[in-house]
């Protein structure tokens, strides 16, 4: 069992468990430290920290950003997790507000498209806002959450599939928002005195050196999607570039609340030594 789980999501973005439930489940599984890393919002972090403190869990701030960079041939999508940053930093506050506002606008546009196609009935956009927590990064999962809470039902797969089909349709793609450049994301995190972590870098190991030149100072070495030979590559990259080591369960395992192929017993995370290195900014704990 790992000591810390530093990658997970809640009802504040695209998952089904509240911050309180994540803390309780995490404690029952044996985690001693955690970070809530919702997509592009940290609106649930203070709530998460309050519950964590009550349960004797060491919690740090977290958020996961989408980013882009130029790959070898085309633009490459990346996920950058910010850890243990100053939540009051103006730069990161502005970045998060921008990303939340844009995604709310995108989701509302596609919601209205789904209503016009008859995929969504008996639900208004005000319902979506009212049945989700303030500051949430509203997305398709927020719509499902509102529908279930309003009608006191568990949605069928056919119902969710019909809505997903609208979100994936060519008509919906026109509402997509461009992601920020990786250098911008990393700079903002570092300016907020945080750790900028490359998340689940399965097909992005060739980008590590370039991202380090932007200021990347962490990499996930334990994640459900870090598979086969990748753990050895991430560990080697961490040592080569003097990076903090991070990891967590993300959307898989008991803390995800997901079904299907993600409902499997995974308990990813990092050791106490690796967490302490992040907490105390002491890389000498890892590379002596």
Secondary structure as GFF3:
##gff-version 3
##sequence-region A 1 288
A	DSSP	beta_strand	4	5	.	.	.	ID=ss1
A	DSSP	alpha_helix	19	29	.	.	.	ID=ss2
A	DSSP	beta_strand	33	35	.	.	.	ID=ss3
A	DSSP	alpha_helix	45	54	.	.	.	ID=ss4
A	DSSP	beta_strand	58	60	.	.	.	ID=ss5
A	DSSP	beta_strand	62	70	.	.	.	ID=ss6
A	DSSP	beta_strand	75	83	.	.	.	ID=ss7
A	DSSP	alpha_helix	90	116	.	.	.	ID=ss8
A	DSSP	alpha_helix	125	130	.	.	.	ID=ss9
A	DSSP	alpha_helix	140	151	.	.	.	ID=ss10
A	DSSP	alpha_helix	157	168	.	.	.	ID=ss11
A	DSSP	alpha_helix	170	173	.	.	.	ID=ss12
A	DSSP	beta_strand	180	181	.	.	.	ID=ss13
A	DSSP	alpha_helix	182	191	.	.	.	ID=ss14
A	DSSP	beta_strand	195	198	.	.	.	ID=ss15
A	DSSP	three_ten_helix	205	207	.	.	.	ID=ss16
A	DSSP	alpha_helix	208	214	.	.	.	ID=ss17
A	DSSP	beta_strand	218	223	.	.	.	ID=ss18
A	DSSP	alpha_helix	230	240	.	.	.	ID=ss19
A	DSSP	beta_strand	244	248	.	.	.	ID=ss20
A	DSSP	three_ten_helix	260	262	.	.	.	ID=ss21
A	DSSP	alpha_helix	272	280	.	.	.	ID=ss22
A	DSSP	three_ten_helix	283	285	.	.	.	ID=ss23
###
